[in-house]
Amino acid sequence: MPDELELLRRANPVPDDGPYYGDGPLDHRAERRLDRLLHQEPAPRPVRRPRLRRAARPRLLWGLAATGVVLATALTALLGGPSPQPAVAAPRPLVVRAGSTPEPLALLADRAAAAAADDPSGLRKGTHVQSWSMGMSDQAPPVTLPQETIVRWKPDGSHTELVVATDPRHPGRPVLSDEGEQPRPVADGHVISRGTYPPSWSDAPPEAPPPHDVARLRGYLREAASLHGGMTPGELLDAVDLLLDHWTLGARENAALARLLADTPGLNPAGRVTDRLGRTGQAYVHQDRSGARRMLIMDPSTGAVLGLELTATRAEPEYGLDAGDVMQYSAWMR
């Protein structure tokens, strides 16, 4: 029996001299279809479930430069004027308060353990996070896409997810959103997506509940990030980012995570900062060889992770990236 390819060759469904497929002029039907493609609005697409955060990986962020060319036309139109809108400008790096005392992570972990003994707050699946992520192109300046995501799980295993375009640095101003095929300005609070999802369960991290034991938590994060062997400080922080996009930690989990971070070399205390939501935190910094600098912001009393900032330490002039530009930032809330 001849295979399918041979059958197609014999059928020759698209002959060279066919009336609609040759190099000659289009017929009326083809012209109408081409006109619709070029000038009419596309049909509404089903709402897609956005990827929950963005887990910050330098290699992926540099990859934005390659894919960002697709966005160049829209970005040029938005940013080509004499002064770009402040609402789409990249946030400045957080600055450590002058004269503040850097606190060792071990001290913060001790406080977190003491707080966990008296704090009944428990682990909750779901997250509430405000995030900023940079989009880059070699034909337009970098832009920052800010949004807020709230995920709430119900006892039956179903959950809801709400994603809105908002930027607390500029309340009430237009926000640049990546909804659809191209970035576009939308009103502050514009709903990017809203969905309700049926019950689902998983025993694999990060969907499975995280443990509140340090050794088991280390293994959990390694599995969640698909790592084998040890974790570098940068990989650990990326795994923490992933964890907090799925779970709101309780006091015991915060204490275990703080102790795990305290046992990790390469996270250097920097002092106090005020994060982008106006909260006071202790900053811990790690800089790797890829040109990325991560700043972890933690609550000095409870050891809870408040935020994580990723900045470039070297310029990429071809993409308009300057040393010190914030490439990604997350601020988690309860």
N, C-alpha and C positions, 0 to 999 in steps of 0.2 A: 504494500500500500504506500503510495507516495506521501511524503511528509507535507505539512501545512505550507511550508515555504514554496515547494514545487507547485502546489495547487494554486497559490496566489500568483506565481509567475505565469502559469497557463491562463488564469482568468484575466490577467493584465487589467486590473480595475482602473488604472490611471494611465491610459495610453498617451504617448507624446502628442498625437494629433487630436486628442479629445477636445470637445468644444469648450470645456471650462478649466482645463488644467494646462494648456499650452502657454506659450509666451505672447499670445495675441491679446487683444483688448478684452476686458471683463464684460460678461453679459449683464443685463439689468439687475438680476437677482444678486449677483456677486457685488455689484456696485452698491446696492442698498445695504448689504451686510457689512461691507467695508465702511460705509458712512456711519452705520450704527456703532461700529467698533471705535471709530475715531472721534465721534462727536457726542454720542449719547452717554448718559450716566450709566455705569454698570448696575446690574441688579444687586439688591442688598445681599450680603453674604451672611451665613450663619455666624452668630457671635462665637468667637473662639475663646477658649479658656487661656488667658495669658499665662506664660511661664512664671511661676512664683520665683521671683528674685534670682534671676540675674546672677547667680553665685559668682563672686568676683574672682576671675582668674586672669592674670596678666596676659597669658598667651591668647585668651579669647578676646580680651579687650584690644590687643594689637590687631587681631583679626578683623575688628570692626572697620579698620582702615581699608581693608580690601573690599568689604561688602558695602561700605559707605558710599561708594561711587554711585550706586543705584539711587541714593537719596540726594544727589548733588543738585538737581534742578530745583527741588522743593526748598532745600536749604538756602540756595543762592537767592531765591525769590524772597525768603523770609529775612535773610540776614544781609542782603546786598546793599542796604541803605547806609547812610552815613553813620548811624548809631543804632546798633542792634538793640532789641527790646531787653531790658534788664531781666525779665522773667525767664529768658532762655539762655542767659549767660551762665557759664560754669561757676559753681560756688567756689569761694576762696577756701583754702585749707584752714582747718581749725587751728587756732593759735593758743599755745600754752600760756596761762597767766604768768606774767612776770612776777618773780619772787615766790611763786608757789613751791611747796616742798614735794618732790616726787616720792610717792609711797611705794615700797616694795610690794610686789604681788603677793608675797607670802603673808604680809600684814593684812592685806585686803581679804585674802582667803580665810584667815583666822576670824575676821569680823563676820564674814559670810557664814561660817560655821556656827558662830555664836548666835547670829540672827536666825538661822534655820531652827535652832532649838526652841525658839519662842514664836516662830512665825508659822501659822497653820496653812498658809497659802500653798496650794498644790499645783501639780502639773496640769496644763490644759492644752489640748490639741487645737491648733489654729494660731494665727498670728495677726498682729496689727503693726504695720511697718510703713514708714515713709522712706522712699528711695529716690536717688538721683543716679542716672547712668549717662555716660557721655557717648555720643555718636560722632564718628570722625569721617571725614572725606578728604581726598586730595584736591577737591575743587571748591570747597566751602569751609568756613570756620567751624571748629567743633561746636556742638550744641549739647545742652544737658536736658534730659527728658525726666521731669519729676512726676512722681505719682505716689498715691497712697493705696495700700492694699489691706483689706480686712477679710480674714477667713475665719468662719465660726463653724465648729462641728457640733452635731446634735447627738444625743445618746443612741439613736438608732444607726449611727454610722454615716448618715448623710451630712452634707455640709453646704454652706453658702459662701460665695466669694464676691466681693465688691471691689472694683478697681476704679479710682477716680484720678483725674489729672489735677494736681494741686501742688503748690509750692509755698510753704510757710514763710519763706524769706520775702515773698511779695504777695501778701494776701489781697485778693480781689483783682489782680492783674491777669491778663491772658497767660495761659500755660502752653508750652509746646508739648504735644502728645504724639506718640508713635502709633496711634490707632489707625488701622488701615494700611495702605501700601506706602504712604509717605508721611513724614512728620508735618503737622499743621497746628496752628494756634487754636486753642479752644478756651472756653471760659473756665475760670477757677471753679473747681468742683464738678467739672464735666464728667459724666459717667462713661468710662471707657468700656467696662463690661460689668454685667451683673448676672450671676448664675446660681442655680440650685442643682446640686448633684446627688445622685442616688447613693444609698449605702455602699461603702467599700471598706475593705480591711486589708492590712498587709503586716506580715511579721518581719519585714526587712527594713533596716534603717534607710532613710530617716522617717519612714511612715510608722514604724514600731515605736512604742514609748521609750524614751532614753532612760538609762539607769541613773541612779544617784550614788553609785559607787565609782570612785576615780578610775580604777583599773578597767572595769567593764565599760565605763564611758569612753575611755580611750579607744578600746576595740570597736565600740559602736560608731564613733566618729570616723575611724579608719574605714569601716565597712560602708558607711554612708557616702564617703567620698571616693569609694572604689580604689582605695590605696592598699598596697601590699608592703609589709615591713613597717619601718618607722615613718613618722611624719615630720617634715620640716615645720618650723614655726609658721611659715606662710601657708602651708597645706593645712595645718591645724586651724588657723583662722578662717580659711575658706570653708572648712568643714563646720566650724561654729556658725558661720554665715548661713550655711545650708540648714543646719539644725534649727536656727531661730526663725527661718522662713516656714517651718512646719509646726513648731511648738512654742508655747509661752511657758517658760520654766517656772517651777515652784521654788520655794526656798531651799529645799534639799538639793535639787538639781543645780541651782545657782551656786551652792557651796561646793558641790563636786566639780563643776566646771571651773570655778575660781581656783580650786586646788590644783586641778590639771594644768591650768595656764601657769600657775606659780611654779610648777615643776618643769616647765618648758624653758630651756635657755634661749636667749635671743629676743625676749620680749622685755624691752628696757623701759623702766618708769620715766615719764617725762614731766609730770606735774599735773595741775588742775586745768581743766578746760570747761567752757560752756558750750554745750552741743547746739545743734541747729533747732532744737525744740526748747532751748532756754534752760536745760537741766545741767547741773554741776556734776562733773565726773572726773575720775582719774584717768589719765591717758597713758597707754603703753604702746611703744613703737617698735616695729620690726621692718628692716630694709633688706631686700634681697638683691641678688645679682642681676635680676631681670630688668631692673630699673623701676621697681615698684616699692612704695613705702606704705605700709599699713599702720594705721593708728586705731587701736582698740580703746573705746571709752567705756568705763565701768562705774557703776554706782559705788561710791566709797563706803557706804554703810552696809549694803546688802550683797555686794558682789555681782549684781545683775549686769549683764552686758547691755549698755544703752545704745551703742553705735559702733560702726566700723567704717573707716574712711580709707580709700585707696587713692594715692596720688602718684604722679609721675615724677621721677627724680632726674630725668634727663629729657631734653627737648627732642621733638620729632618735627622739624620745621616743615617738612613736606605735607604734614597733616594739620599744621597750625597748633600743635601741642607744645606748650611751654613747660619747662621744669617747674614743678609745684602745682600744676593743674590737677584738680580733683577729677579722677576718672569715674569713681563710683563711691556712693555713700549710702548707708542704711541707718535708720534710727528706729529702734523697736520700742513699742509701748505695750502696756498690759491691756 
